[in-house]
Amino acid sequence: MTIKTLFTVVTDDTLVDPVLDHAIAMAEEYDAHLDILCLGVDRTHAGYYYAGASAVVFQEAIGRTQEDADRLEQVVHDKLQGQALRWATAKGVSQLPDLSRPVSARARFSDLTILPAPYAEGRQADAEPVTEAILFEGQCPAMLIPDGSQLKPRPDHIMIAWNESAEALNAIRKSLPLLRRAQSVRVVVVDPPQHSPTRSDPGGPLAQYLARHGVTVEIDVLSRTLPRIADVLNRHAIDTGVDLLVMGAYGHSRFREAVFGGATRSMLEHAKVPVLMAH
């Protein structure tokens, strides 16, 4: 597997520069084509239109989102003009509840998506559904960049959060082009299950699988010494100086994660380094 098509979605002009800076660097590193969806989003509650609102009000809202899409596309064009890479933009408008359709339709034909972390302070309401549309409906891995973090197009030190789940293994397979180029890869297992078939060798089968792909790993078995697994992973990532964390996304349902919390949501809220996720 190689990375030949990168994808990103811009819905907020304040995030165009940081997102595209990372996407451009990745496209140059992997000689990949960069696709950008400039999406004007009508963030008005959908029910508003069905409570007696006139067609004029509806048309005004659509007109504003179209203007937003036009402005975003112009900002992106200004940013990419003169860049020595292959790129293309698409433009569209959407209501907030219908975001998954236009986003996933393009994400499904991409190898990797570059996005800002969705739960940072000041994020618009569309950041979360865009991320979930890419991971679920688009079935595309997403590299999520926390504010203030530095993405290395070629990460030297990568950490894998391994819990034996199908989601984690899918994320690992999707990240193989990055893992093969890394100087070091750490497989981190937090509190391995006592009754797992691999209880005597946590991470062993994964290490063998990766070795056959030319990736040599170290295995770190950690205790859950902090309330959240995401806190344990974040602390270990900082202590070991990793450039990228690879993990599965939403092992539980999105509803359960939203209500009760989970490693995915906690990580997206508190990540200290870029995170590559897949479902």
C-alpha angles and dihedrals in degrees: 000000000000134000108249103145123046122186137193137172123217120196099149122055091209089067098046096093100047094042096046093044088060094041093050092050091051093047091052093047094052099030087239134158114249120216119191125193111204103201127187107205126204100213094184111121108266093229090062090078094054098052098080099291114156126242088248091062091048092049092049091054092050090047091055093050090049089053089050091052091048091050093048092050091051092050090050092048091050090050096048100040108115095016113137096230141087113263143155136186132214124194132208148145129232143170115242096252091052098049095110094067101061093033098049093043089067100031093060091068094051132089097213138004125213114209140158115253104273102222102052120126113281096020117149121243091256096063094084099045091047091054093046093047090056095046098041113025095023094043088211125137115246128212105208118200118205116217111272096015124121119232115211109208086213106034112209097196121036130182123203119204102214124192099151092253126142089237092056092048091049090052090050093051091048091050097051094109088059096040093053091056097045123107092218135012124193123197108207121200117186115203098337113219113268093223098043117126086237096048091121092048110028110198093004099123090046091051089052091049092051093045089060087057091052095260117129114198141189118219120221117190110198135187120231096250095156129059095252129044088221089061091052091049093046093050092048091047091055094042092052096040098236122177097204138022119210118200144147119262127231106353084176125047117286089242093055092047091050094049104033101021128236144194093277097053093040091051093048089051098045108023115144097188133036112285127209110205134180134173 
